[in-house]
Amino acid sequence: MSEVQRIQQQNAGKPAHHSKLTILMSAALNIANENYELKQNYQQAVDNISKRSERLLHLLEEIEP
């Protein structure tokens, strides 16, 4: 479902004084927020993988004869 449709459904039954511009701005802000959250989650995953990789490498170096 597109973000615009989601915003329109959220406002269904409410007075129709919301302009198309208001709906589009709300949708754009929601999309921007989702993008920000995805980037945050991605960065956390990268950091987690990096830390685990460093730890694994350290453990492997300790095992070497």
mmCIF file as Biopython writes it, N, C-alpha, C and O atoms, coordinates in Angstrom:
data_model
#
loop_
_atom_site.group_PDB
_atom_site.id
_atom_site.type_symbol
_atom_site.label_atom_id
_atom_site.label_alt_id
_atom_site.label_comp_id
_atom_site.label_asym_id
_atom_site.label_entity_id
_atom_site.label_seq_id
_atom_site.pdbx_PDB_ins_code
_atom_site.Cartn_x
_atom_site.Cartn_y
_atom_site.Cartn_z
_atom_site.occupancy
_atom_site.B_iso_or_equiv
_atom_site.auth_seq_id
_atom_site.auth_asym_id
_atom_site.pdbx_PDB_model_num
ATOM 1   N N  . MET A ? 1  ? 0.859   -1.172  0.000  1.0 0.0 1  A 1 
ATOM 2   C CA . MET A ? 1  ? 0.000   0.000   0.000  1.0 0.0 1  A 1 
ATOM 3   C C  . MET A ? 1  ? 0.902   1.230   0.000  1.0 0.0 1  A 1 
ATOM 4   O O  . MET A ? 1  ? 1.895   1.289   0.725  1.0 0.0 1  A 1 
ATOM 5   N N  . SER A ? 2  ? 0.549   2.185   -0.804 1.0 0.0 2  A 1 
ATOM 6   C CA . SER A ? 2  ? 1.365   3.393   -0.851 1.0 0.0 2  A 1 
ATOM 7   C C  . SER A ? 2  ? 1.148   4.214   0.411  1.0 0.0 2  A 1 
ATOM 8   O O  . SER A ? 2  ? 0.113   4.117   1.069  1.0 0.0 2  A 1 
ATOM 9   N N  . GLU A ? 3  ? 2.129   5.006   0.724  1.0 0.0 3  A 1 
ATOM 10  C CA . GLU A ? 3  ? 2.056   5.830   1.927  1.0 0.0 3  A 1 
ATOM 11  C C  . GLU A ? 3  ? 0.908   6.830   1.837  1.0 0.0 3  A 1 
ATOM 12  O O  . GLU A ? 3  ? 0.262   7.123   2.844  1.0 0.0 3  A 1 
ATOM 13  N N  . VAL A ? 4  ? 0.650   7.354   0.646  1.0 0.0 4  A 1 
ATOM 14  C CA . VAL A ? 4  ? -0.450  8.306   0.468  1.0 0.0 4  A 1 
ATOM 15  C C  . VAL A ? 4  ? -1.779  7.634   0.789  1.0 0.0 4  A 1 
ATOM 16  O O  . VAL A ? 4  ? -2.620  8.217   1.473  1.0 0.0 4  A 1 
ATOM 17  N N  . GLN A ? 5  ? -1.975  6.411   0.299  1.0 0.0 5  A 1 
ATOM 18  C CA . GLN A ? 5  ? -3.216  5.686   0.577  1.0 0.0 5  A 1 
ATOM 19  C C  . GLN A ? 5  ? -3.357  5.407   2.071  1.0 0.0 5  A 1 
ATOM 20  O O  . GLN A ? 5  ? -4.453  5.482   2.625  1.0 0.0 5  A 1 
ATOM 21  N N  . ARG A ? 6  ? -2.241  5.085   2.712  1.0 0.0 6  A 1 
ATOM 22  C CA . ARG A ? 6  ? -2.273  4.813   4.145  1.0 0.0 6  A 1 
ATOM 23  C C  . ARG A ? 6  ? -2.702  6.057   4.913  1.0 0.0 6  A 1 
ATOM 24  O O  . ARG A ? 6  ? -3.517  5.964   5.831  1.0 0.0 6  A 1 
ATOM 25  N N  . ILE A ? 7  ? -2.174  7.205   4.555  1.0 0.0 7  A 1 
ATOM 26  C CA . ILE A ? 7  ? -2.544  8.458   5.213  1.0 0.0 7  A 1 
ATOM 27  C C  . ILE A ? 7  ? -4.023  8.773   4.966  1.0 0.0 7  A 1 
ATOM 28  O O  . ILE A ? 7  ? -4.734  9.209   5.872  1.0 0.0 7  A 1 
ATOM 29  N N  . GLN A ? 8  ? -4.476  8.547   3.731  1.0 0.0 8  A 1 
ATOM 30  C CA . GLN A ? 8  ? -5.879  8.812   3.420  1.0 0.0 8  A 1 
ATOM 31  C C  . GLN A ? 8  ? -6.785  7.900   4.232  1.0 0.0 8  A 1 
ATOM 32  O O  . GLN A ? 8  ? -7.831  8.342   4.705  1.0 0.0 8  A 1 
ATOM 33  N N  . GLN A ? 9  ? -6.411  6.642   4.404  1.0 0.0 9  A 1 
ATOM 34  C CA . GLN A ? 9  ? -7.227  5.724   5.198  1.0 0.0 9  A 1 
ATOM 35  C C  . GLN A ? 9  ? -7.232  6.117   6.674  1.0 0.0 9  A 1 
ATOM 36  O O  . GLN A ? 9  ? -8.246  5.974   7.357  1.0 0.0 9  A 1 
ATOM 37  N N  . GLN A ? 10 ? -6.096  6.612   7.159  1.0 0.0 10 A 1 
ATOM 38  C CA . GLN A ? 10 ? -6.037  7.053   8.551  1.0 0.0 10 A 1 
ATOM 39  C C  . GLN A ? 10 ? -6.987  8.226   8.783  1.0 0.0 10 A 1 
ATOM 40  O O  . GLN A ? 10 ? -7.540  8.387   9.872  1.0 0.0 10 A 1 
ATOM 41  N N  . ASN A ? 11 ? -7.164  9.030   7.760  1.0 0.0 11 A 1 
ATOM 42  C CA . ASN A ? 11 ? -8.021  10.213  7.894  1.0 0.0 11 A 1 
ATOM 43  C C  . ASN A ? 11 ? -9.443  9.960   7.419  1.0 0.0 11 A 1 
ATOM 44  O O  . ASN A ? 11 ? -10.252 10.888  7.377  1.0 0.0 11 A 1 
ATOM 45  N N  . ALA A ? 12 ? -9.761  8.728   7.063  1.0 0.0 12 A 1 
ATOM 46  C CA . ALA A ? 12 ? -11.117 8.413   6.607  1.0 0.0 12 A 1 
ATOM 47  C C  . ALA A ? 12 ? -12.114 8.673   7.737  1.0 0.0 12 A 1 
ATOM 48  O O  . ALA A ? 12 ? -11.865 8.323   8.891  1.0 0.0 12 A 1 
ATOM 49  N N  . GLY A ? 13 ? -13.214 9.274   7.400  1.0 0.0 13 A 1 
ATOM 50  C CA . GLY A ? 13 ? -14.237 9.567   8.382  1.0 0.0 13 A 1 
ATOM 51  C C  . GLY A ? 13 ? -14.022 10.880  9.108  1.0 0.0 13 A 1 
ATOM 52  O O  . GLY A ? 13 ? -14.907 11.353  9.822  1.0 0.0 13 A 1 
ATOM 53  N N  . LYS A ? 14 ? -12.871 11.460  8.932  1.0 0.0 14 A 1 
ATOM 54  C CA . LYS A ? 14 ? -12.600 12.761  9.540  1.0 0.0 14 A 1 
ATOM 55  C C  . LYS A ? 14 ? -13.019 13.841  8.548  1.0 0.0 14 A 1 
ATOM 56  O O  . LYS A ? 14 ? -13.175 13.559  7.360  1.0 0.0 14 A 1 
ATOM 57  N N  . PRO A ? 15 ? -13.200 15.040  9.007  1.0 0.0 15 A 1 
ATOM 58  C CA . PRO A ? 15 ? -13.571 16.114  8.084  1.0 0.0 15 A 1 
ATOM 59  C C  . PRO A ? 15 ? -12.579 16.205  6.924  1.0 0.0 15 A 1 
ATOM 60  O O  . PRO A ? 15 ? -11.373 16.041  7.109  1.0 0.0 15 A 1 
ATOM 61  N N  . ALA A ? 16 ? -13.094 16.464  5.753  1.0 0.0 16 A 1 
ATOM 62  C CA . ALA A ? 16 ? -12.269 16.449  4.542  1.0 0.0 16 A 1 
ATOM 63  C C  . ALA A ? 16 ? -11.566 17.781  4.314  1.0 0.0 16 A 1 
ATOM 64  O O  . ALA A ? 16 ? -11.426 18.212  3.169  1.0 0.0 16 A 1 
ATOM 65  N N  . HIS A ? 17 ? -11.133 18.425  5.356  1.0 0.0 17 A 1 
ATOM 66  C CA . HIS A ? 17 ? -10.453 19.704  5.195  1.0 0.0 17 A 1 
ATOM 67  C C  . HIS A ? 17 ? -8.951  19.534  4.943  1.0 0.0 17 A 1 
ATOM 68  O O  . HIS A ? 17 ? -8.240  20.513  4.718  1.0 0.0 17 A 1 
ATOM 69  N N  . HIS A ? 18 ? -8.476  18.279  4.984  1.0 0.0 18 A 1 
ATOM 70  C CA . HIS A ? 18 ? -7.070  18.037  4.692  1.0 0.0 18 A 1 
ATOM 71  C C  . HIS A ? 18 ? -6.828  18.217  3.196  1.0 0.0 18 A 1 
ATOM 72  O O  . HIS A ? 18 ? -7.464  17.562  2.369  1.0 0.0 18 A 1 
ATOM 73  N N  . SER A ? 19 ? -5.939  19.077  2.873  1.0 0.0 19 A 1 
ATOM 74  C CA . SER A ? 19 ? -5.641  19.303  1.465  1.0 0.0 19 A 1 
ATOM 75  C C  . SER A ? 19 ? -4.736  18.191  0.946  1.0 0.0 19 A 1 
ATOM 76  O O  . SER A ? 19 ? -4.126  17.453  1.720  1.0 0.0 19 A 1 
ATOM 77  N N  . LYS A ? 20 ? -4.664  18.087  -0.359 1.0 0.0 20 A 1 
ATOM 78  C CA . LYS A ? 20 ? -3.781  17.094  -0.975 1.0 0.0 20 A 1 
ATOM 79  C C  . LYS A ? 20 ? -2.341  17.356  -0.559 1.0 0.0 20 A 1 
ATOM 80  O O  . LYS A ? 20 ? -1.577  16.416  -0.337 1.0 0.0 20 A 1 
ATOM 81  N N  . LEU A ? 21 ? -1.967  18.618  -0.453 1.0 0.0 21 A 1 
ATOM 82  C CA . LEU A ? 21 ? -0.613  18.959  -0.040 1.0 0.0 21 A 1 
ATOM 83  C C  . LEU A ? 21 ? -0.323  18.447  1.368  1.0 0.0 21 A 1 
ATOM 84  O O  . LEU A ? 21 ? 0.764   17.934  1.633  1.0 0.0 21 A 1 
ATOM 85  N N  . THR A ? 22 ? -1.295  18.587  2.272  1.0 0.0 22 A 1 
ATOM 86  C CA . THR A ? 22 ? -1.124  18.095  3.637  1.0 0.0 22 A 1 
ATOM 87  C C  . THR A ? 22 ? -0.937  16.584  3.642  1.0 0.0 22 A 1 
ATOM 88  O O  . THR A ? 22 ? -0.081  16.064  4.358  1.0 0.0 22 A 1 
ATOM 89  N N  . ILE A ? 23 ? -1.731  15.883  2.853  1.0 0.0 23 A 1 
ATOM 90  C CA . ILE A ? 23 ? -1.620  14.424  2.763  1.0 0.0 23 A 1 
ATOM 91  C C  . ILE A ? 23 ? -0.264  14.028  2.201  1.0 0.0 23 A 1 
ATOM 92  O O  . ILE A ? 23 ? 0.383   13.116  2.713  1.0 0.0 23 A 1 
ATOM 93  N N  . LEU A ? 24 ? 0.166   14.713  1.148  1.0 0.0 24 A 1 
ATOM 94  C CA . LEU A ? 24 ? 1.467   14.397  0.544  1.0 0.0 24 A 1 
ATOM 95  C C  . LEU A ? 24 ? 2.614   14.707  1.494  1.0 0.0 24 A 1 
ATOM 96  O O  . LEU A ? 24 ? 3.589   13.958  1.551  1.0 0.0 24 A 1 
ATOM 97  N N  . MET A ? 25 ? 2.511   15.793  2.232  1.0 0.0 25 A 1 
ATOM 98  C CA . MET A ? 25 ? 3.565   16.135  3.196  1.0 0.0 25 A 1 
ATOM 99  C C  . MET A ? 25 ? 3.628   15.094  4.315  1.0 0.0 25 A 1 
ATOM 100 O O  . MET A ? 25 ? 4.714   14.687  4.728  1.0 0.0 25 A 1 
ATOM 101 N N  . SER A ? 26 ? 2.478   14.670  4.798  1.0 0.0 26 A 1 
ATOM 102 C CA . SER A ? 26 ? 2.441   13.633  5.836  1.0 0.0 26 A 1 
ATOM 103 C C  . SER A ? 26 ? 3.056   12.343  5.321  1.0 0.0 26 A 1 
ATOM 104 O O  . SER A ? 26 ? 3.830   11.693  6.024  1.0 0.0 26 A 1 
ATOM 105 N N  . ALA A ? 27 ? 2.713   11.975  4.102  1.0 0.0 27 A 1 
ATOM 106 C CA . ALA A ? 27 ? 3.273   10.759  3.501  1.0 0.0 27 A 1 
ATOM 107 C C  . ALA A ? 27 ? 4.783   10.887  3.336  1.0 0.0 27 A 1 
ATOM 108 O O  . ALA A ? 27 ? 5.522   9.948   3.634  1.0 0.0 27 A 1 
ATOM 109 N N  . ALA A ? 28 ? 5.240   12.031  2.868  1.0 0.0 28 A 1 
ATOM 110 C CA . ALA A ? 28 ? 6.677   12.241  2.676  1.0 0.0 28 A 1 
ATOM 111 C C  . ALA A ? 28 ? 7.431   12.166  4.004  1.0 0.0 28 A 1 
ATOM 112 O O  . ALA A ? 28 ? 8.512   11.581  4.077  1.0 0.0 28 A 1 
ATOM 113 N N  . LEU A ? 29 ? 6.861   12.755  5.047  1.0 0.0 29 A 1 
ATOM 114 C CA . LEU A ? 29 ? 7.504   12.699  6.359  1.0 0.0 29 A 1 
ATOM 115 C C  . LEU A ? 29 ? 7.540   11.267  6.896  1.0 0.0 29 A 1 
ATOM 116 O O  . LEU A ? 29 ? 8.532   10.852  7.494  1.0 0.0 29 A 1 
ATOM 117 N N  . ASN A ? 30 ? 6.473   10.523  6.686  1.0 0.0 30 A 1 
ATOM 118 C CA . ASN A ? 30 ? 6.459   9.124   7.119  1.0 0.0 30 A 1 
ATOM 119 C C  . ASN A ? 30 ? 7.499   8.307   6.372  1.0 0.0 30 A 1 
ATOM 120 O O  . ASN A ? 30 ? 8.192   7.483   6.970  1.0 0.0 30 A 1 
ATOM 121 N N  . ILE A ? 31 ? 7.612   8.529   5.069  1.0 0.0 31 A 1 
ATOM 122 C CA . ILE A ? 31 ? 8.608   7.811   4.268  1.0 0.0 31 A 1 
ATOM 123 C C  . ILE A ? 31 ? 10.020  8.174   4.736  1.0 0.0 31 A 1 
ATOM 124 O O  . ILE A ? 31 ? 10.876  7.300   4.867  1.0 0.0 31 A 1 
ATOM 125 N N  . ALA A ? 32 ? 10.259  9.451   4.984  1.0 0.0 32 A 1 
ATOM 126 C CA . ALA A ? 32 ? 11.568  9.883   5.470  1.0 0.0 32 A 1 
ATOM 127 C C  . ALA A ? 32 ? 11.887  9.247   6.818  1.0 0.0 32 A 1 
ATOM 128 O O  . ALA A ? 32 ? 13.019  8.828   7.057  1.0 0.0 32 A 1 
ATOM 129 N N  . ASN A ? 33 ? 10.892  9.176   7.696  1.0 0.0 33 A 1 
ATOM 130 C CA . ASN A ? 33 ? 11.097  8.558   9.006  1.0 0.0 33 A 1 
ATOM 131 C C  . ASN A ? 33 ? 11.402  7.069   8.868  1.0 0.0 33 A 1 
ATOM 132 O O  . ASN A ? 33 ? 12.297  6.557   9.541  1.0 0.0 33 A 1 
ATOM 133 N N  . GLU A ? 34 ? 10.675  6.377   8.013  1.0 0.0 34 A 1 
ATOM 134 C CA . GLU A ? 34 ? 10.948  4.955   7.787  1.0 0.0 34 A 1 
ATOM 135 C C  . GLU A ? 34 ? 12.353  4.753   7.240  1.0 0.0 34 A 1 
ATOM 136 O O  . GLU A ? 34 ? 13.058  3.831   7.649  1.0 0.0 34 A 1 
ATOM 137 N N  . ASN A ? 35 ? 12.756  5.612   6.319  1.0 0.0 35 A 1 
ATOM 138 C CA . ASN A ? 35 ? 14.094  5.522   5.748  1.0 0.0 35 A 1 
ATOM 139 C C  . ASN A ? 35 ? 15.150  5.724   6.827  1.0 0.0 35 A 1 
ATOM 140 O O  . ASN A ? 35 ? 16.145  5.001   6.868  1.0 0.0 35 A 1 
ATOM 141 N N  . TYR A ? 36 ? 14.937  6.698   7.695  1.0 0.0 36 A 1 
ATOM 142 C CA . TYR A ? 36 ? 15.868  6.954   8.792  1.0 0.0 36 A 1 
ATOM 143 C C  . TYR A ? 36 ? 15.968  5.735   9.718  1.0 0.0 36 A 1 
ATOM 144 O O  . TYR A ? 36 ? 17.063  5.328   10.106 1.0 0.0 36 A 1 
ATOM 145 N N  . GLU A ? 37 ? 14.823  5.167   10.061 1.0 0.0 37 A 1 
ATOM 146 C CA . GLU A ? 37 ? 14.817  3.995   10.941 1.0 0.0 37 A 1 
ATOM 147 C C  . GLU A ? 37 ? 15.507  2.801   10.287 1.0 0.0 37 A 1 
ATOM 148 O O  . GLU A ? 37 ? 16.234  2.063   10.952 1.0 0.0 37 A 1 
ATOM 149 N N  . LEU A ? 38 ? 15.285  2.611   8.997  1.0 0.0 38 A 1 
ATOM 150 C CA . LEU A ? 38 ? 15.961  1.525   8.290  1.0 0.0 38 A 1 
ATOM 151 C C  . LEU A ? 38 ? 17.473  1.719   8.289  1.0 0.0 38 A 1 
ATOM 152 O O  . LEU A ? 38 ? 18.225  0.763   8.477  1.0 0.0 38 A 1 
ATOM 153 N N  . LYS A ? 39 ? 17.912  2.946   8.078  1.0 0.0 39 A 1 
ATOM 154 C CA . LYS A ? 39 ? 19.349  3.233   8.105  1.0 0.0 39 A 1 
ATOM 155 C C  . LYS A ? 39 ? 19.928  2.976   9.490  1.0 0.0 39 A 1 
ATOM 156 O O  . LYS A ? 39 ? 21.028  2.439   9.616  1.0 0.0 39 A 1 
ATOM 157 N N  . GLN A ? 40 ? 19.187  3.358   10.533 1.0 0.0 40 A 1 
ATOM 158 C CA . GLN A ? 40 ? 19.639  3.116   11.904 1.0 0.0 40 A 1 
ATOM 159 C C  . GLN A ? 40 ? 19.770  1.612   12.160 1.0 0.0 40 A 1 
ATOM 160 O O  . GLN A ? 40 ? 20.773  1.154   12.706 1.0 0.0 40 A 1 
ATOM 161 N N  . ASN A ? 41 ? 18.749  0.852   11.763 1.0 0.0 41 A 1 
ATOM 162 C CA . ASN A ? 41 ? 18.777  -0.598  11.953 1.0 0.0 41 A 1 
ATOM 163 C C  . ASN A ? 41 ? 19.914  -1.234  11.172 1.0 0.0 41 A 1 
ATOM 164 O O  . ASN A ? 41 ? 20.586  -2.138  11.669 1.0 0.0 41 A 1 
ATOM 165 N N  . TYR A ? 42 ? 20.129  -0.762  9.951  1.0 0.0 42 A 1 
ATOM 166 C CA . TYR A ? 42 ? 21.217  -1.279  9.123  1.0 0.0 42 A 1 
ATOM 167 C C  . TYR A ? 42 ? 22.560  -0.999  9.788  1.0 0.0 42 A 1 
ATOM 168 O O  . TYR A ? 42 ? 23.422  -1.876  9.845  1.0 0.0 42 A 1 
ATOM 169 N N  . GLN A ? 43 ? 22.739  0.216   10.290 1.0 0.0 43 A 1 
ATOM 170 C CA . GLN A ? 43 ? 24.004  0.568   10.929 1.0 0.0 43 A 1 
ATOM 171 C C  . GLN A ? 43 ? 24.232  -0.264  12.184 1.0 0.0 43 A 1 
ATOM 172 O O  . GLN A ? 43 ? 25.360  -0.672  12.458 1.0 0.0 43 A 1 
ATOM 173 N N  . GLN A ? 44 ? 23.176  -0.517  12.945 1.0 0.0 44 A 1 
ATOM 174 C CA . GLN A ? 44 ? 23.308  -1.366  14.131 1.0 0.0 44 A 1 
ATOM 175 C C  . GLN A ? 44 ? 23.718  -2.779  13.739 1.0 0.0 44 A 1 
ATOM 176 O O  . GLN A ? 44 ? 24.549  -3.393  14.408 1.0 0.0 44 A 1 
ATOM 177 N N  . ALA A ? 45 ? 23.140  -3.297  12.661 1.0 0.0 45 A 1 
ATOM 178 C CA . ALA A ? 45 ? 23.498  -4.634  12.200 1.0 0.0 45 A 1 
ATOM 179 C C  . ALA A ? 45 ? 24.954  -4.675  11.748 1.0 0.0 45 A 1 
ATOM 180 O O  . ALA A ? 45 ? 25.676  -5.620  12.067 1.0 0.0 45 A 1 
ATOM 181 N N  . VAL A ? 46 ? 25.386  -3.662  11.012 1.0 0.0 46 A 1 
ATOM 182 C CA . VAL A ? 46 ? 26.783  -3.600  10.561 1.0 0.0 46 A 1 
ATOM 183 C C  . VAL A ? 46 ? 27.725  -3.534  11.756 1.0 0.0 46 A 1 
ATOM 184 O O  . VAL A ? 46 ? 28.741  -4.229  11.783 1.0 0.0 46 A 1 
ATOM 185 N N  . ASP A ? 47 ? 27.398  -2.707  12.744 1.0 0.0 47 A 1 
ATOM 186 C CA . ASP A ? 47 ? 28.223  -2.600  13.946 1.0 0.0 47 A 1 
ATOM 187 C C  . ASP A ? 47 ? 28.290  -3.932  14.683 1.0 0.0 47 A 1 
ATOM 188 O O  . ASP A ? 47 ? 29.357  -4.341  15.141 1.0 0.0 47 A 1 
ATOM 189 N N  . ASN A ? 48 ? 27.157  -4.602  14.797 1.0 0.0 48 A 1 
ATOM 190 C CA . ASN A ? 48 ? 27.099  -5.897  15.476 1.0 0.0 48 A 1 
ATOM 191 C C  . ASN A ? 48 ? 27.967  -6.924  14.745 1.0 0.0 48 A 1 
ATOM 192 O O  . ASN A ? 48 ? 28.739  -7.647  15.375 1.0 0.0 48 A 1 
ATOM 193 N N  . ILE A ? 49 ? 27.843  -6.987  13.434 1.0 0.0 49 A 1 
ATOM 194 C CA . ILE A ? 49 ? 28.636  -7.928  12.643 1.0 0.0 49 A 1 
ATOM 195 C C  . ILE A ? 49 ? 30.116  -7.600  12.757 1.0 0.0 49 A 1 
ATOM 196 O O  . ILE A ? 49 ? 30.947  -8.503  12.856 1.0 0.0 49 A 1 
ATOM 197 N N  . SER A ? 50 ? 30.450  -6.323  12.743 1.0 0.0 50 A 1 
ATOM 198 C CA . SER A ? 50 ? 31.842  -5.908  12.862 1.0 0.0 50 A 1 
ATOM 199 C C  . SER A ? 50 ? 32.435  -6.330  14.205 1.0 0.0 50 A 1 
ATOM 200 O O  . SER A ? 50 ? 33.546  -6.857  14.259 1.0 0.0 50 A 1 
ATOM 201 N N  . LYS A ? 51 ? 31.697  -6.100  15.281 1.0 0.0 51 A 1 
ATOM 202 C CA . LYS A ? 51 ? 32.176  -6.484  16.606 1.0 0.0 51 A 1 
ATOM 203 C C  . LYS A ? 51 ? 32.353  -7.993  16.716 1.0 0.0 51 A 1 
ATOM 204 O O  . LYS A ? 51 ? 33.346  -8.472  17.264 1.0 0.0 51 A 1 
ATOM 205 N N  . ARG A ? 52 ? 31.387  -8.735  16.194 1.0 0.0 52 A 1 
ATOM 206 C CA . ARG A ? 52 ? 31.484  -10.196 16.249 1.0 0.0 52 A 1 
ATOM 207 C C  . ARG A ? 52 ? 32.647  -10.705 15.403 1.0 0.0 52 A 1 
ATOM 208 O O  . ARG A ? 52 ? 33.335  -11.650 15.789 1.0 0.0 52 A 1 
ATOM 209 N N  . SER A ? 53 ? 32.860  -10.083 14.264 1.0 0.0 53 A 1 
ATOM 210 C CA . SER A ? 53 ? 33.966  -10.490 13.394 1.0 0.0 53 A 1 
ATOM 211 C C  . SER A ? 53 ? 35.309  -10.227 14.074 1.0 0.0 53 A 1 
ATOM 212 O O  . SER A ? 53 ? 36.212  -11.062 14.022 1.0 0.0 53 A 1 
ATOM 213 N N  . GLU A ? 54 ? 35.433  -9.069  14.708 1.0 0.0 54 A 1 
ATOM 214 C CA . GLU A ? 54 ? 36.666  -8.756  15.426 1.0 0.0 54 A 1 
ATOM 215 C C  . GLU A ? 54 ? 36.912  -9.756  16.549 1.0 0.0 54 A 1 
ATOM 216 O O  . GLU A ? 54 ? 38.036  -10.214 16.751 1.0 0.0 54 A 1 
ATOM 217 N N  . ARG A ? 55 ? 35.861  -10.084 17.266 1.0 0.0 55 A 1 
ATOM 218 C CA . ARG A ? 55 ? 35.998  -11.055 18.369 1.0 0.0 55 A 1 
ATOM 219 C C  . ARG A ? 55 ? 36.386  -12.423 17.836 1.0 0.0 55 A 1 
ATOM 220 O O  . ARG A ? 55 ? 37.254  -13.085 18.404 1.0 0.0 55 A 1 
ATOM 221 N N  . LEU A ? 56 ? 35.759  -12.851 16.760 1.0 0.0 56 A 1 
ATOM 222 C CA . LEU A ? 56 ? 36.084  -14.149 16.164 1.0 0.0 56 A 1 
ATOM 223 C C  . LEU A ? 56 ? 37.523  -14.163 15.672 1.0 0.0 56 A 1 
ATOM 224 O O  . LEU A ? 56 ? 38.239  -15.141 15.886 1.0 0.0 56 A 1 
ATOM 225 N N  . LEU A ? 57 ? 37.949  -13.109 15.028 1.0 0.0 57 A 1 
ATOM 226 C CA . LEU A ? 57 ? 39.324  -13.023 14.554 1.0 0.0 57 A 1 
ATOM 227 C C  . LEU A ? 57 ? 40.303  -13.090 15.718 1.0 0.0 57 A 1 
ATOM 228 O O  . LEU A ? 57 ? 41.330  -13.766 15.642 1.0 0.0 57 A 1 
ATOM 229 N N  . HIS A ? 58 ? 39.975  -12.385 16.793 1.0 0.0 58 A 1 
ATOM 230 C CA . HIS A ? 58 ? 40.827  -12.418 17.995 1.0 0.0 58 A 1 
ATOM 231 C C  . HIS A ? 58 ? 40.908  -13.841 18.556 1.0 0.0 58 A 1 
ATOM 232 O O  . HIS A ? 58 ? 41.990  -14.302 18.919 1.0 0.0 58 A 1 
ATOM 233 N N  . LEU A ? 59 ? 39.790  -14.525 18.629 1.0 0.0 59 A 1 
ATOM 234 C CA . LEU A ? 59 ? 39.775  -15.900 19.141 1.0 0.0 59 A 1 
ATOM 235 C C  . LEU A ? 59 ? 40.563  -16.835 18.230 1.0 0.0 59 A 1 
ATOM 236 O O  . LEU A ? 59 ? 41.271  -17.721 18.708 1.0 0.0 59 A 1 
ATOM 237 N N  . LEU A ? 60 ? 40.443  -16.643 16.935 1.0 0.0 60 A 1 
ATOM 238 C CA . LEU A ? 60 ? 41.205  -17.474 16.001 1.0 0.0 60 A 1 
ATOM 239 C C  . LEU A ? 60 ? 42.699  -17.219 16.112 1.0 0.0 60 A 1 
ATOM 240 O O  . LEU A ? 60 ? 43.499  -18.148 15.999 1.0 0.0 60 A 1 
ATOM 241 N N  . GLU A ? 61 ? 43.080  -15.971 16.332 1.0 0.0 61 A 1 
ATOM 242 C CA . GLU A ? 61 ? 44.498  -15.645 16.497 1.0 0.0 61 A 1 
ATOM 243 C C  . GLU A ? 61 ? 45.062  -16.275 17.760 1.0 0.0 61 A 1 
ATOM 244 O O  . GLU A ? 61 ? 46.236  -16.642 17.789 1.0 0.0 61 A 1 
ATOM 245 N N  . GLU A ? 62 ? 44.258  -16.407 18.795 1.0 0.0 62 A 1 
ATOM 246 C CA . GLU A ? 62 ? 44.710  -17.041 20.046 1.0 0.0 62 A 1 
ATOM 247 C C  . GLU A ? 62 ? 44.931  -18.531 19.853 1.0 0.0 62 A 1 
ATOM 248 O O  . GLU A ? 62 ? 45.769  -19.122 20.535 1.0 0.0 62 A 1 
ATOM 249 N N  . ILE A ? 63 ? 44.192  -19.151 18.932 1.0 0.0 63 A 1 
ATOM 250 C CA . ILE A ? 63 ? 44.291  -20.590 18.709 1.0 0.0 63 A 1 
ATOM 251 C C  . ILE A ? 63 ? 45.531  -20.947 17.895 1.0 0.0 63 A 1 
ATOM 252 O O  . ILE A ? 63 ? 46.072  -22.041 18.050 1.0 0.0 63 A 1 
ATOM 253 N N  . GLU A ? 64 ? 45.983  -20.055 17.042 1.0 0.0 64 A 1 
ATOM 254 C CA . GLU A ? 64 ? 47.125  -20.338 16.170 1.0 0.0 64 A 1 
ATOM 255 C C  . GLU A ? 64 ? 48.330  -20.772 16.988 1.0 0.0 64 A 1 
ATOM 256 O O  . GLU A ? 64 ? 48.648  -20.167 18.012 1.0 0.0 64 A 1 
ATOM 257 N N  . PRO A ? 65 ? 49.008  -21.840 16.521 1.0 0.0 65 A 1 
ATOM 258 C CA . PRO A ? 65 ? 50.209  -22.311 17.249 1.0 0.0 65 A 1 
ATOM 259 C C  . PRO A ? 65 ? 51.409  -21.409 17.023 1.0 0.0 65 A 1 
ATOM 260 O O  . PRO A ? 65 ? 52.486  -21.667 17.562 1.0 0.0 65 A 1 
#
